[in-house]
């Protein structure tokens, strides 16, 4: 039994390396970031220039 746990842990680590599970909570965006804010600021400047 003491040998089984490390073997299972190793197999689990190898499986995660070869075919990682998709975990959407790690990739979830909570809103627009700083790049979006910069683009919108530039866009607003260009609109104000023509107004």
C-alpha positions as a Python dict, from the first residue, in 0.01 Angstrom:
ca = {
    (1, 'X'): (0, 0, 0),
    (2, 'X'): (283, 241, 72),
    (3, 'X'): (411, 189, -281),
    (4, 'X'): (73, 245, -445),
    (5, 'X'): (23, 607, -333),
    (6, 'X'): (349, 745, -481),
    (7, 'X'): (294, 550, -803),
    (8, 'X'): (-57, 690, -838),
    (9, 'X'): (73, 1040, -764),
    (10, 'X'): (339, 1001, -1032),
    (11, 'X'): (87, 873, -1286),
    (12, 'X'): (-145, 1162, -1205),
    (13, 'X'): (138, 1414, -1254),
    (14, 'X'): (235, 1255, -1588),
    (15, 'X'): (-126, 1259, -1706),
    (16, 'X'): (-164, 1627, -1610),
    (17, 'X'): (156, 1709, -1800),
    (18, 'X'): (57, 1517, -2114),
    (19, 'X'): (-312, 1616, -2124),
    (20, 'X'): (-391, 1896, -1881),
    (21, 'X'): (-749, 1941, -1773),
    (22, 'X'): (-924, 2260, -1879),
    (23, 'X'): (-1019, 2460, -1574),
    (24, 'X'): (-1218, 2765, -1687),
    (25, 'X'): (-1187, 2939, -1350),
    (26, 'X'): (-815, 2978, -1422),
    (27, 'X'): (-887, 3154, -1752),
    (28, 'X'): (-1196, 3356, -1659),
    (29, 'X'): (-1167, 3727, -1735),
    (30, 'X'): (-1337, 3952, -1483),
    (31, 'X'): (-1359, 4255, -1708),
    (32, 'X'): (-1171, 4472, -1951),
    (33, 'X'): (-807, 4515, -1869),
    (34, 'X'): (-558, 4799, -1903),
    (35, 'X'): (-497, 4737, -2275),
    (36, 'X'): (-868, 4788, -2344),
    (37, 'X'): (-866, 5111, -2142),
    (38, 'X'): (-570, 5242, -2344),
    (39, 'X'): (-741, 5158, -2674),
    (40, 'X'): (-1064, 5326, -2566),
    (41, 'X'): (-874, 5637, -2451),
    (42, 'X'): (-709, 5661, -2795),
    (43, 'X'): (-1046, 5605, -2963),
    (44, 'X'): (-1207, 5879, -2754),
    (45, 'X'): (-925, 6120, -2844),
    (46, 'X'): (-975, 6054, -3214),
    (47, 'X'): (-1352, 6111, -3185),
    (48, 'X'): (-1300, 6434, -2986),
    (49, 'X'): (-1063, 6559, -3254),
    (50, 'X'): (-1343, 6549, -3514),
    (51, 'X'): (-1617, 6691, -3290),
}
